[in-house]
């Protein structure tokens, strides 16, 4: 004899109650986080909602890629890039891997787009100011030495890249991809995570951040460092595929006589740029990490006077900047998203 409708209804209600109770008591989706130290900064990879073994394997692959890029692109320790610099300084051509050739071509195009304010060819100037060291060296170079580098005008457009061979007629070209590598690494991280079946993650390389998917029911939320005070200047929700890149004078710098000298050097003067404290830009879509890293540099270097004009020319719709006087500048598109 089949149970009465009332008994069936009671059983169904009890089943729903048990499902609800089990859901309420079940642990939240796993959150796997791993940190490392690469590119001279702290790296953090957080994976949401994936099994521990899968998350651990994916994170390990990301960090291995970061380490490989770090060793390939290091500007002053033995690396593929430092060997290339030595060859170019001798006026010789150098064979490079297809991957490095592609990165140099990409960096060259971004440099030209920025009217050479993003200029990875000024590694010699960066070294002259003492920033090719794990700890910045506290010294202001001789003005004549600075003038010599400015006169030589090393630019990425001086490079000839063909058939995985790099040459230049300007021996002053010394490559430093520190303003490009972290962004490229973010884009690579997203590709690796997706290949490992990860749908939701956040990757942070010293303030350069990219989001994959979401943090459960909400977007990933990140803080933007205040350039002069402890804590954050603002918080921002990052949606799937969005990345932020920040250029600031508060991480790699030294002070002499109360004046701050940062590693962000204006190639037009050969001296650290002084118009900004920090610039954060946001990009979404393809190459969001690379674009957000590289294109924050020209906005920082050129200062606040032409900020909106430069941003429009570079295709930067979302920016948050703090100028040397401490005044905040926010693009109209980004303002509603900041807290």
N, C-alpha and C positions, 0 to 999 in steps of 0.2 A: 504494500500500500504506500503510495507516494505521500510525502509530508504535505500538510495543509499550506495554502498560500501564506498564512500568517507565520508559520514556522520557517518557510523558505525566506520570507522577508526578514525575519529576526536573524537567521543565519547570515543573510547578505549584509545586514547592518553590522553584525558582529565582525564579519570578514573585513568590511571597510574600516571599522574601528581598529582592528588589529593592524591593518596596513598603515593606517595613519599613525598609530602608536609606534610601529617599527620605524617608520620614516622619521618620526620626531626623535626617536632615540638613537638612530643610526649616526655614525660619525660623519662629519663633513667630508666632502671630497678631498683626497690627499693633496697637500701642498708641498712640493719638493723644492728645496732651495740649496744652491751651492755657490760658494764664493771662491775667487782666486785673485791673483795679482798679476795682471798682464798690461802691456802698453804703459807701464809706469803708473798704473792706477788700480783701484779696487774694481773687480768685475763681479756682478751678481746675476745669476740666472735662476728665475723662479718659474716652475711649471705647476699649473693648476689642473686638478681633475683627472690626472693620468695615473695608472698603476705605478707603484714605486719603482719596480724594475725597469719599466719602459722610460719613466722620467729620468732615472739615473743614467741609463745608457745614452739617452738623447743629450743630456746635460754634459756628460763626459765627451761626447763627440763635438759639441759646441766649444768647450774649453780647449780641446785638442786643436781645433781649427784656429782659435785665438792665439794659442802658443805658436803655431806654425807661422801665422802672419807676423807675429811679433819678431820671430827669429829671421824671417825673410826681409822685413822692412825696417829693421833697427838702423837708425841713422849714424850711430857712432860706435857700436859694437860690431864685431864681425858678422856680416850678413850679406845677402845678395845685393841689397841696396848700397851698403858701404863699399862693396867691391866694385859695383857699377860707378860710384862716385870717384873712386881712385882711378878707374880707367878713363873716365871722361876728363879728369884733371890732367891726364897725360896727353889729351888730344886724340885718343884712340877710340875706335868703335868697340862696342861690347855686345856679345850675345846674351840674351836674357830669356827666361821662360816665357811661353805664350801668356801665362797669367800675369806676370809682371809687366809685359809689354802692353797688355790690355788696360791694366791699372794706370800706367803712365799716360797712355792715350786719353783715358777718361779724365785723369787729373789735369792734363793739359787743356782739354776742352772746357773744363770748369774754370780753370785759370783765365782763359781767354774770355769766357762769359763774364767773369768778374772784373774785367779790365785789369787783370794781373794783380789785384789786391789779395786774392787767394793765390799765393805764389810759392809752391813747394820747391822751387829752384833756388831759394835763398838760404839753403842749409848752411852755407859758409857764414852768412850774417848771424844766424842763430847760434852757431858755434862761437863766433867772435864775441857775442854777448854772454858766453858762459853757460848756455842752456843745453849744450850737448854733454851733460853730466847728470848723474842720478840726483844730485843736489845742486841747484843753481849756484853758480860762482858769483860772489859779490864783487863785481868790478865793472866799471864803465869803460868801454874800449877807447883807444886813442881816436880822436876825431878824424885824423888823416886816414886811419884804417877803415873807418866807417865810410868816409867819402870815396875811398877806392872801390869798395863793394858797390856803392850806389852808382858810381860811374860805369862800372862793368855791366850793370843792368842784367843780371841773370834772370831769365824767364823760362817758363815751361815751353813757350813757343820756340825757344832755341833748340829744342830737342827734335831730332829726326828719328821717327820710329817706323821701321819697315822690316818685314820678314823676321820679326823677333830680334832685331838688331837696333841698338840705340847709339846715335852719334850726335855731336854738337860741335859747332864752330866756336862756341863761347866756353872757354875753360873755367869760367867763374861759376858755371852751373854746378851746384851741389844739392842733391835731392834730399828733402826731409818731408816724408809723408805723414808726419804726426798729426796734421790737420785733416787727414783723409782716411787713415787706416781704421780708426775706431768706427767711423760710419760704415765703411765697407764691411767691417767685421759684423756689425749689426745686421746688415742685409744677408750676409752669409749665414748668420745664426738662425734667422727665420727660415731660410731654405733647408738647413739641416734639421731643425725641429719638425718642420712639415714632413720631411722625408722619413722621420722616425714616428710619424703618426701623432705628433703633439698638436693639439688644436688651440691651447691656451697657455701663453707664457709671457713673461716680461724679462727683457734683457737690459741690464744697466752697466755701461762701461764708463765709470767715472762721471756720470751726469749726462752722457749720451745714451738715450733710452729708446727702445722700440717695443711695441706691443703686438702680441699675436692673440687673436680672439678676445676673451674677456675673463674677468675674475668672477666666475659664477654668474649671478644675475646683474652684475654691474660692470662697467668698464674698469680697466686698470687705472688706478689713481697714483699720480706721481707728484713729488714736490720739486719746485725749482729753487735752488739754493740762493739765499740772499748773499750778494757779493761782499758785504761788509759786516753783517751781523750773523750770529748763530741762528740756525733754523732756516725756514723757507721764506722766500719772497711771495710765492703763490703756489697753489695746487691746481692740477689740471687732470682731467680725465682723458686718457688716451684710448682711442678706438682701434679696432683691428687694422693693423698695417701702418699705424701712425708712429712717427719717430720725432723726438726732439734732440737738437744739438745745441750745446752752449759753448760760447767762447767767453772767457772771463780772465781778469787780471789777478785773481785771488788764489790760484793754485800754484802756478810756477812763476815765481817772481822773487825779487830781492829789493831791499830798501837801503838807500844811502842818503844821508842828510834829510831824512823825512820824505824823500821822493821814491815812488814805487816804479820799478822797472819790470815789466812782464815779458813773457816769451813771445807775445803777439807783436811782431815787428812790422812796421809800415815799410814796404820795399821802396817807397818814394823817398824816404828820409834816412832809412837804415837804422831807425831808432824805434823803441817800443811805442806803440800807439797809446795815446793818453786821453782820447775823447770819451771812452766808455769804461764802465766797470764790468758790465756783462751784457751779452746779447744771447737770447734763446730764440731759435726758430723751430717751427713745426712743419713737417711735410707728411703727406700720406701717399700711398700707392707705390709704384715701382721705384726702387732705389731710394726710398725715403730716408734710410739711415745715412747713406753717402751724401745725399743732398743736404740733409740737416746739419751734418758735420762740416762739410766744406763751405756752405754758403752763409754760415754764421760769421765766418772770418772777415769777409769784405765789409759786412755791416759794422762789425766791431772796429775795424781798422779805419774806416772812413769817418767814423764819429757820428754825432747826432744831427749835424746841420742838414745832411741830405739823406737821412735815414729812410723816410718814406719813398723818396725818389729812387734810391738804390734798391730798396726792397721790391718795388714794382718792376724795375728793369730786370732783376734777377728772378722774378717769379716767386718771391717770398710773400705769401699772403698773410702768414701768421708769425708775428714776432713780439717779443717782450724784451725791452732794453732798459738798462739803467745807465745814464750818462755819468760823466766824471763828477758832476755836481750833485749826483744822487737823485736826479729827476727820472721818473719812470715814463717810458714811451711804450704804448701798446697799440698794435694794429687793430682796426675796427673789426676784422673777422675773428680775432682771438679774444678780444675783451670780454664777450659774453660767456666764454668758457672758463675764465679764470676765477678762482676763489681766493 
